[in-house]
Amino acid sequence: MKFKIIFTKTFEKNLKRLTITEQKQVAEQLKILQINPYHPSLRTKKTKGFEGLFECSVNMDIRIPWPYEGSDIITLDIGHHSIVDKL
């Protein structure tokens, strides 16, 4: 089953702030996320302190937090490791 990924304006805005190399890494990880949100390379985990919120890793520094909405994944934001602290 493929998940539909919905991009928020915040995600799109902050994605543009990343380097080209980081943007390419994001694109690859989003392909994996769409097919298997728990693929080992994503290091997906529940976000502490938030009900129903998950986060995955693009690399060792960049994170994408998201909730599920049915079978959709809503990308709330993207950024460096501290991004989750700003939610």
N, CA, C and O atoms as CSV, one atom per row, in Angstrom:
chain,resi,resn,atom,element,x,y,z
A,1,MET,N,N,0.846,-1.191,0.000
A,1,MET,CA,C,0.000,0.000,0.000
A,1,MET,C,C,0.883,1.243,0.000
A,1,MET,O,O,1.800,1.362,0.811
A,2,LYS,N,N,0.605,2.146,-0.895
A,2,LYS,CA,C,1.330,3.418,-0.927
A,2,LYS,C,C,0.561,4.451,-0.119
A,2,LYS,O,O,-0.659,4.567,-0.235
A,3,PHE,N,N,1.279,5.187,0.688
A,3,PHE,CA,C,0.684,6.285,1.435
A,3,PHE,C,C,0.732,7.541,0.577
A,3,PHE,O,O,1.674,7.746,-0.189
A,4,LYS,N,N,-0.275,8.365,0.710
A,4,LYS,CA,C,-0.273,9.666,0.040
A,4,LYS,C,C,0.405,10.646,0.988
A,4,LYS,O,O,0.045,10.731,2.162
A,5,ILE,N,N,1.375,11.376,0.483
A,5,ILE,CA,C,2.073,12.365,1.301
A,5,ILE,C,C,1.551,13.742,0.931
A,5,ILE,O,O,1.574,14.143,-0.233
A,6,ILE,N,N,1.084,14.453,1.937
A,6,ILE,CA,C,0.549,15.798,1.747
A,6,ILE,C,C,1.548,16.785,2.347
A,6,ILE,O,O,1.937,16.663,3.509
A,7,PHE,N,N,1.953,17.749,1.550
A,7,PHE,CA,C,2.953,18.724,1.967
A,7,PHE,C,C,2.287,20.009,2.446
A,7,PHE,O,O,1.476,20.603,1.735
A,8,THR,N,N,2.637,20.429,3.654
A,8,THR,CA,C,2.124,21.702,4.169
A,8,THR,C,C,2.969,22.840,3.591
A,8,THR,O,O,4.074,22.618,3.096
A,9,LYS,N,N,2.439,24.041,3.663
A,9,LYS,CA,C,3.180,25.219,3.194
A,9,LYS,C,C,4.474,25.392,3.988
A,9,LYS,O,O,5.500,25.776,3.426
A,10,THR,N,N,4.430,25.113,5.282
A,10,THR,CA,C,5.624,25.223,6.130
A,10,THR,C,C,6.697,24.256,5.650
A,10,THR,O,O,7.869,24.620,5.555
A,11,PHE,N,N,6.294,23.022,5.349
A,11,PHE,CA,C,7.248,22.034,4.844
A,11,PHE,C,C,7.880,22.530,3.544
A,11,PHE,O,O,9.102,22.515,3.397
A,12,GLU,N,N,7.048,22.966,2.608
A,12,GLU,CA,C,7.549,23.415,1.311
A,12,GLU,C,C,8.501,24.599,1.455
A,12,GLU,O,O,9.528,24.659,0.778
A,13,LYS,N,N,8.160,25.546,2.341
A,13,LYS,CA,C,8.998,26.730,2.555
A,13,LYS,C,C,10.360,26.328,3.127
A,13,LYS,O,O,11.397,26.802,2.664
A,14,ASN,N,N,10.349,25.453,4.134
A,14,ASN,CA,C,11.600,25.075,4.780
A,14,ASN,C,C,12.420,24.088,3.947
A,14,ASN,O,O,13.639,24.015,4.103
A,15,LEU,N,N,11.771,23.338,3.075
A,15,LEU,CA,C,12.497,22.462,2.156
A,15,LEU,C,C,13.385,23.300,1.239
A,15,LEU,O,O,14.518,22.917,0.948
A,16,LYS,N,N,12.873,24.435,0.788
A,16,LYS,CA,C,13.636,25.315,-0.112
A,16,LYS,C,C,14.870,25.898,0.575
A,16,LYS,O,O,15.813,26.315,-0.098
A,17,ARG,N,N,14.873,25.931,1.903
A,17,ARG,CA,C,16.008,26.483,2.650
A,17,ARG,C,C,17.163,25.487,2.768
A,17,ARG,O,O,18.273,25.864,3.142
A,18,LEU,N,N,16.904,24.232,2.455
A,18,LEU,CA,C,17.954,23.218,2.534
A,18,LEU,C,C,18.853,23.293,1.304
A,18,LEU,O,O,18.479,23.867,0.281
A,19,THR,N,N,20.035,22.709,1.420
A,19,THR,CA,C,20.953,22.689,0.279
A,19,THR,C,C,20.400,21.750,-0.795
A,19,THR,O,O,19.511,20.942,-0.527
A,20,ILE,N,N,20.926,21.864,-1.990
A,20,ILE,CA,C,20.507,20.981,-3.091
A,20,ILE,C,C,20.756,19.518,-2.716
A,20,ILE,O,O,19.912,18.658,-2.968
A,21,THR,N,N,21.902,19.243,-2.122
A,21,THR,CA,C,22.228,17.873,-1.700
A,21,THR,C,C,21.206,17.368,-0.694
A,21,THR,O,O,20.737,16.235,-0.801
A,22,GLU,N,N,20.857,18.198,0.283
A,22,GLU,CA,C,19.863,17.812,1.286
A,22,GLU,C,C,18.496,17.604,0.639
A,22,GLU,O,O,17.773,16.679,1.009
A,23,GLN,N,N,18.135,18.455,-0.322
A,23,GLN,CA,C,16.850,18.308,-1.011
A,23,GLN,C,C,16.783,16.976,-1.766
A,23,GLN,O,O,15.732,16.338,-1.816
A,24,LYS,N,N,17.901,16.565,-2.347
A,24,LYS,CA,C,17.940,15.275,-3.041
A,24,LYS,C,C,17.769,14.129,-2.049
A,24,LYS,O,O,17.085,13.147,-2.337
A,25,GLN,N,N,18.393,14.261,-0.877
A,25,GLN,CA,C,18.235,13.247,0.174
A,25,GLN,C,C,16.775,13.168,0.617
A,25,GLN,O,O,16.245,12.077,0.831
A,26,VAL,N,N,16.134,14.317,0.752
A,26,VAL,CA,C,14.721,14.366,1.143
A,26,VAL,C,C,13.875,13.628,0.107
A,26,VAL,O,O,13.018,12.822,0.467
A,27,ALA,N,N,14.109,13.899,-1.165
A,27,ALA,CA,C,13.325,13.266,-2.226
A,27,ALA,C,C,13.438,11.742,-2.148
A,27,ALA,O,O,12.442,11.034,-2.294
A,28,GLU,N,N,14.643,11.244,-1.921
A,28,GLU,CA,C,14.845,9.794,-1.822
A,28,GLU,C,C,14.123,9.222,-0.605
A,28,GLU,O,O,13.481,8.175,-0.695
A,29,GLN,N,N,14.227,9.903,0.521
A,29,GLN,CA,C,13.596,9.397,1.744
A,29,GLN,C,C,12.069,9.485,1.660
A,29,GLN,O,O,11.375,8.641,2.228
A,30,LEU,N,N,11.542,10.481,0.968
A,30,LEU,CA,C,10.085,10.582,0.808
A,30,LEU,C,C,9.543,9.426,-0.027
A,30,LEU,O,O,8.437,8.945,0.220
A,31,LYS,N,N,10.324,8.979,-1.020
A,31,LYS,CA,C,9.908,7.819,-1.808
A,31,LYS,C,C,9.784,6.588,-0.919
A,31,LYS,O,O,8.840,5.808,-1.044
A,32,ILE,N,N,10.752,6.428,-0.020
A,32,ILE,CA,C,10.726,5.296,0.903
A,32,ILE,C,C,9.569,5.455,1.886
A,32,ILE,O,O,8.851,4.493,2.162
A,33,LEU,N,N,9.388,6.659,2.413
A,33,LEU,CA,C,8.307,6.929,3.374
A,33,LEU,C,C,6.950,6.581,2.779
A,33,LEU,O,O,6.090,6.032,3.468
A,34,GLN,N,N,6.759,6.891,1.532
A,34,GLN,CA,C,5.491,6.637,0.862
A,34,GLN,C,C,5.181,5.141,0.782
A,34,GLN,O,O,4.018,4.743,0.852
A,35,ILE,N,N,6.196,4.332,0.639
A,35,ILE,CA,C,6.016,2.886,0.509
A,35,ILE,C,C,6.021,2.188,1.861
A,35,ILE,O,O,5.199,1.307,2.112
A,36,ASN,N,N,6.964,2.587,2.745
A,36,ASN,CA,C,7.107,1.933,4.041
A,36,ASN,C,C,7.590,2.932,5.094
A,36,ASN,O,O,8.795,3.144,5.234
A,37,PRO,N,N,6.661,3.550,5.839
A,37,PRO,CA,C,7.059,4.542,6.846
A,37,PRO,C,C,7.986,3.999,7.935
A,37,PRO,O,O,8.603,4.776,8.664
A,38,TYR,N,N,8.088,2.691,8.050
A,38,TYR,CA,C,8.946,2.106,9.089
A,38,TYR,C,C,10.193,1.440,8.514
A,38,TYR,O,O,10.797,0.581,9.156
A,39,HIS,N,N,10.570,1.838,7.308
A,39,HIS,CA,C,11.808,1.324,6.709
A,39,HIS,C,C,12.971,1.723,7.635
A,39,HIS,O,O,13.014,2.852,8.122
A,40,PRO,N,N,13.900,0.805,7.875
A,40,PRO,CA,C,15.007,1.102,8.807
A,40,PRO,C,C,15.801,2.371,8.487
A,40,PRO,O,O,16.274,3.043,9.404
A,41,SER,N,N,15.953,2.707,7.215
A,41,SER,CA,C,16.747,3.898,6.871
A,41,SER,C,C,16.085,5.199,7.322
A,41,SER,O,O,16.757,6.225,7.430
A,42,LEU,N,N,14.786,5.172,7.586
A,42,LEU,CA,C,14.069,6.378,8.028
A,42,LEU,C,C,14.192,6.609,9.532
A,42,LEU,O,O,14.002,7.730,10.004
A,43,ARG,N,N,14.504,5.565,10.278
A,43,ARG,CA,C,14.583,5.647,11.743
A,43,ARG,C,C,13.318,6.309,12.323
A,43,ARG,O,O,13.405,7.184,13.185
A,44,THR,N,N,12.167,5.885,11.845
A,44,THR,CA,C,10.885,6.439,12.286
A,44,THR,C,C,10.640,6.125,13.751
A,44,THR,O,O,10.917,5.023,14.225
A,45,LYS,N,N,10.115,7.117,14.456
A,45,LYS,CA,C,9.748,6.914,15.855
A,45,LYS,C,C,8.600,7.839,16.219
A,45,LYS,O,O,8.365,8.850,15.558
A,46,LYS,N,N,7.887,7.476,17.284
A,46,LYS,CA,C,6.868,8.379,17.811
A,46,LYS,C,C,7.580,9.548,18.459
A,46,LYS,O,O,8.626,9.378,19.085
A,47,THR,N,N,7.016,10.729,18.310
A,47,THR,CA,C,7.613,11.923,18.880
A,47,THR,C,C,7.152,12.070,20.321
A,47,THR,O,O,5.955,12.142,20.597
A,48,LYS,N,N,8.110,12.114,21.233
A,48,LYS,CA,C,7.787,12.217,22.658
A,48,LYS,C,C,7.050,13.516,22.945
A,48,LYS,O,O,7.418,14.576,22.438
A,49,GLY,N,N,6.008,13.425,23.761
A,49,GLY,CA,C,5.272,14.609,24.173
A,49,GLY,C,C,4.167,15.027,23.223
A,49,GLY,O,O,3.488,16.024,23.471
A,50,PHE,N,N,3.968,14.286,22.135
A,50,PHE,CA,C,2.940,14.616,21.153
A,50,PHE,C,C,2.122,13.371,20.850
A,50,PHE,O,O,2.681,12.337,20.487
A,51,GLU,N,N,0.831,13.457,20.990
A,51,GLU,CA,C,-0.050,12.336,20.690
A,51,GLU,C,C,-0.208,12.191,19.183
A,51,GLU,O,O,-0.587,13.146,18.503
A,52,GLY,N,N,0.080,11.003,18.656
A,52,GLY,CA,C,-0.146,10.730,17.238
A,52,GLY,C,C,0.826,11.386,16.286
A,52,GLY,O,O,0.548,11.481,15.091
A,53,LEU,N,N,1.978,11.848,16.794
A,53,LEU,CA,C,2.966,12.506,15.936
A,53,LEU,C,C,4.185,11.605,15.796
A,53,LEU,O,O,4.665,11.032,16.774
A,54,PHE,N,N,4.673,11.490,14.580
A,54,PHE,CA,C,5.832,10.672,14.284
A,54,PHE,C,C,6.896,11.545,13.646
A,54,PHE,O,O,6.614,12.654,13.193
A,55,GLU,N,N,8.117,11.042,13.614
A,55,GLU,CA,C,9.178,11.748,12.895
A,55,GLU,C,C,10.093,10.720,12.252
A,55,GLU,O,O,10.276,9.616,12.765
A,56,CYS,N,N,10.660,11.106,11.123
A,56,CYS,CA,C,11.639,10.260,10.466
A,56,CYS,C,C,12.862,11.103,10.155
A,56,CYS,O,O,12.820,12.333,10.168
A,57,SER,N,N,13.954,10.401,9.875
A,57,SER,CA,C,15.220,11.064,9.589
A,57,SER,C,C,15.498,11.048,8.096
A,57,SER,O,O,15.311,10.035,7.423
A,58,VAL,N,N,15.944,12.178,7.597
A,58,VAL,CA,C,16.422,12.259,6.215
A,58,VAL,C,C,17.900,11.871,6.222
A,58,VAL,O,O,18.360,11.104,5.376
A,59,ASN,N,N,18.624,12.409,7.181
A,59,ASN,CA,C,20.019,12.052,7.426
A,59,ASN,C,C,20.216,12.178,8.940
A,59,ASN,O,O,19.231,12.219,9.677
A,60,MET,N,N,21.416,12.239,9.405
A,60,MET,CA,C,21.621,12.276,10.862
A,60,MET,C,C,21.214,13.622,11.472
A,60,MET,O,O,21.188,13.747,12.696
A,61,ASP,N,N,20.904,14.601,10.675
A,61,ASP,CA,C,20.577,15.929,11.191
A,61,ASP,C,C,19.160,16.396,10.842
A,61,ASP,O,O,18.544,17.107,11.637
A,62,ILE,N,N,18.634,16.020,9.688
A,62,ILE,CA,C,17.355,16.555,9.215
A,62,ILE,C,C,16.208,15.608,9.543
A,62,ILE,O,O,16.293,14.400,9.322
A,63,ARG,N,N,15.125,16.188,10.080
A,63,ARG,CA,C,13.957,15.413,10.486
A,63,ARG,C,C,12.693,15.920,9.784
A,63,ARG,O,O,12.593,17.087,9.404
A,64,ILE,N,N,11.733,15.003,9.626
A,64,ILE,CA,C,10.409,15.340,9.110
A,64,ILE,C,C,9.386,14.836,10.124
A,64,ILE,O,O,9.238,13.626,10.296
A,65,PRO,N,N,8.673,15.750,10.802
A,65,PRO,CA,C,7.590,15.318,11.697
A,65,PRO,C,C,6.266,15.222,10.934
A,65,PRO,O,O,5.987,16.025,10.044
A,66,TRP,N,N,5.451,14.216,11.303
A,66,TRP,CA,C,4.164,14.062,10.630
A,66,TRP,C,C,3.179,13.283,11.477
A,66,TRP,O,O,3.578,12.437,12.278
A,67,PRO,N,N,1.874,13.566,11.305
A,67,PRO,CA,C,0.815,12.691,11.813
A,67,PRO,C,C,0.221,11.935,10.627
A,67,PRO,O,O,0.381,12.332,9.473
A,68,TYR,N,N,-0.451,10.863,10.931
A,68,TYR,CA,C,-1.245,10.175,9.906
A,68,TYR,C,C,-2.627,10.803,9.904
A,68,TYR,O,O,-3.139,11.187,10.956
A,69,GLU,N,N,-3.223,10.908,8.748
A,69,GLU,CA,C,-4.627,11.304,8.633
A,69,GLU,C,C,-5.255,10.255,7.723
A,69,GLU,O,O,-5.231,10.375,6.498
A,70,GLY,N,N,-5.818,9.226,8.348
A,70,GLY,CA,C,-6.279,8.071,7.585
A,70,GLY,C,C,-5.066,7.376,7.003
A,70,GLY,O,O,-4.160,6.992,7.743
A,71,SER,N,N,-5.031,7.208,5.690
A,71,SER,CA,C,-3.865,6.601,5.046
A,71,SER,C,C,-2.944,7.661,4.439
A,71,SER,O,O,-2.078,7.345,3.625
A,72,ASP,N,N,-3.135,8.908,4.837
A,72,ASP,CA,C,-2.279,9.998,4.362
A,72,ASP,C,C,-1.234,10.348,5.418
A,72,ASP,O,O,-1.467,10.181,6.615
A,73,ILE,N,N,-0.100,10.826,4.969
A,73,ILE,CA,C,0.950,11.345,5.834
A,73,ILE,C,C,1.012,12.843,5.581
A,73,ILE,O,O,1.219,13.279,4.448
A,74,ILE,N,N,0.832,13.638,6.645
A,74,ILE,CA,C,0.853,15.099,6.528
A,74,ILE,C,C,2.216,15.602,7.013
A,74,ILE,O,O,2.486,15.582,8.214
A,75,THR,N,N,3.065,16.046,6.107
A,75,THR,CA,C,4.379,16.548,6.507
A,75,THR,C,C,4.195,17.939,7.109
A,75,THR,O,O,3.839,18.886,6.408
A,76,LEU,N,N,4.441,18.051,8.406
A,76,LEU,CA,C,4.217,19.323,9.093
A,76,LEU,C,C,5.340,20.315,8.848
A,76,LEU,O,O,5.102,21.515,8.717
A,77,ASP,N,N,6.566,19.807,8.787
A,77,ASP,CA,C,7.719,20.688,8.660
A,77,ASP,C,C,8.916,19.833,8.266
A,77,ASP,O,O,8.819,18.608,8.196
A,78,ILE,N,N,10.016,20.470,8.017
A,78,ILE,CA,C,11.290,19.781,7.788
A,78,ILE,C,C,12.389,20.688,8.273
A,78,ILE,O,O,12.315,21.907,8.118
A,79,GLY,N,N,13.403,20.101,8.858
A,79,GLY,CA,C,14.511,20.923,9.323
A,79,GLY,C,C,15.496,20.119,10.135
A,79,GLY,O,O,15.410,18.895,10.231
A,80,HIS,N,N,16.429,20.839,10.714
A,80,HIS,CA,C,17.479,20.206,11.489
A,80,HIS,C,C,16.898,19.613,12.772
A,80,HIS,O,O,15.756,19.896,13.133
A,81,HIS,N,N,17.672,18.812,13.436
A,81,HIS,CA,C,17.197,17.958,14.525
A,81,HIS,C,C,16.269,18.679,15.508
A,81,HIS,O,O,15.320,18.074,16.007
A,82,SER,N,N,16.521,19.941,15.789
A,82,SER,CA,C,15.716,20.682,16.770
A,82,SER,C,C,14.339,21.079,16.244
A,82,SER,O,O,13.569,21.705,16.972
A,83,ILE,N,N,14.011,20.732,15.007
A,83,ILE,CA,C,12.716,21.123,14.397
A,83,ILE,C,C,11.545,20.667,15.254
A,83,ILE,O,O,10.541,21.372,15.353
A,84,VAL,N,N,11.660,19.522,15.861
A,84,VAL,CA,C,10.568,18.970,16.658
A,84,VAL,C,C,10.312,19.839,17.889
A,84,VAL,O,O,9.179,19.929,18.362
A,85,ASP,N,N,11.364,20.476,18.407
A,85,ASP,CA,C,11.201,21.353,19.583
A,85,ASP,C,C,10.343,22.576,19.268
A,85,ASP,O,O,9.797,23.200,20.178
A,86,LYS,N,N,10.220,22.921,17.989
A,86,LYS,CA,C,9.489,24.130,17.583
A,86,LYS,C,C,8.015,23.867,17.296
A,86,LYS,O,O,7.261,24.802,17.027
A,87,LEU,N,N,7.596,22.602,17.351
A,87,LEU,CA,C,6.200,22.275,17.066
A,87,LEU,C,C,5.286,22.707,18.184
A,87,LEU,O,O,4.074,22.506,18.103
